[in-house]
Amino acid sequence: MGPVILYQDGSTQSLSGAQGPFLCNWSGNMPTGMPCTPRQTKRPFEMSVSLMVTDPYLTTPFLHEAMWFYVITSFIVLWFTWRWLRNRQKVGNYRHRYVVITGCDSGFGNLLAKRLDVLGFHVFAGCFSQQGIDMLNKETSDNVKAIQLDVSKTESINKALANVKASLTENTGIWGLVNNAGIVGSPVPVEWLSREDYQETLAVNTFGMIEMCRVFLPLLLKANSRIINMSSIAGRIAIATAPYTISKYAVEGYSDVLR
């Protein structure tokens, strides 16, 4: 069947042998210069033209519009389906999972250690001070083992690793590592900061995190584990002190490297 135009009164106009796009202009001439008959000057039923005209020159734009509609709709459906499946996933077998957390003297680390304790996880809570260790031991069950940990020193990290290994059974790894320890640094204008000010903050927020990942990596690989690095909005936008902002930008970069 050749290309046709369907008019509102139900009549059709065959365009076999003519050159596209086959639609009359209203001056009475075909785009190719061919004269139109009175019948051809009637206004076509525009919605049907896109469905019945078989010439690729006319149908391609309509096909492209339909294609984009289906692509966008499919993407939206897949995104909501993924969100739904992700939210249904739950971590089980808590009592056989071990998690290491740094910076548990106060703040997020302290709260996370207590929350995981309630859920039944075994937690190794790294505390900088003895006071932090004593308080956490009083507020948690035997599932939480508070250990001395200064992430700015490799010797302290290695000692913490030895304590963790001593508490694990053979061929058991840790299920998660949460690098939470961090300091703000000197809250002064950049012209007042020295090299030591930057090094002090980077030693904890950045190099401490990197060293924890390096030292505990063998245990992490045994248990199909995950690493959680606590960053900040200051790792995206410079809204905090210079040392802290720089250290958190580094955290973002290192986390991308790990991925």
Secondary structure as UniProt FT lines:
FT   STRAND          4..7
FT   TURN            8..9
FT   STRAND          12..14
FT   TURN            16..17
FT   TURN            20..21
FT   TURN            26..27
FT   TURN            31..32
FT   HELIX           38..41
FT   HELIX           46..52
FT   HELIX           56..88
FT   HELIX           94..96
FT   STRAND          98..101
FT   HELIX           107..119
FT   STRAND          122..127
FT   HELIX           130..139
FT   TURN            142..143
FT   STRAND          144..148
FT   TURN            151..152
FT   HELIX           154..167
FT   TURN            170..171
FT   STRAND          176..179
FT   HELIX           190..192
FT   HELIX           195..205
FT   HELIX           207..221
FT   TURN            222..224
FT   STRAND          226..229
FT   HELIX           233..235
FT   HELIX           242..258
//
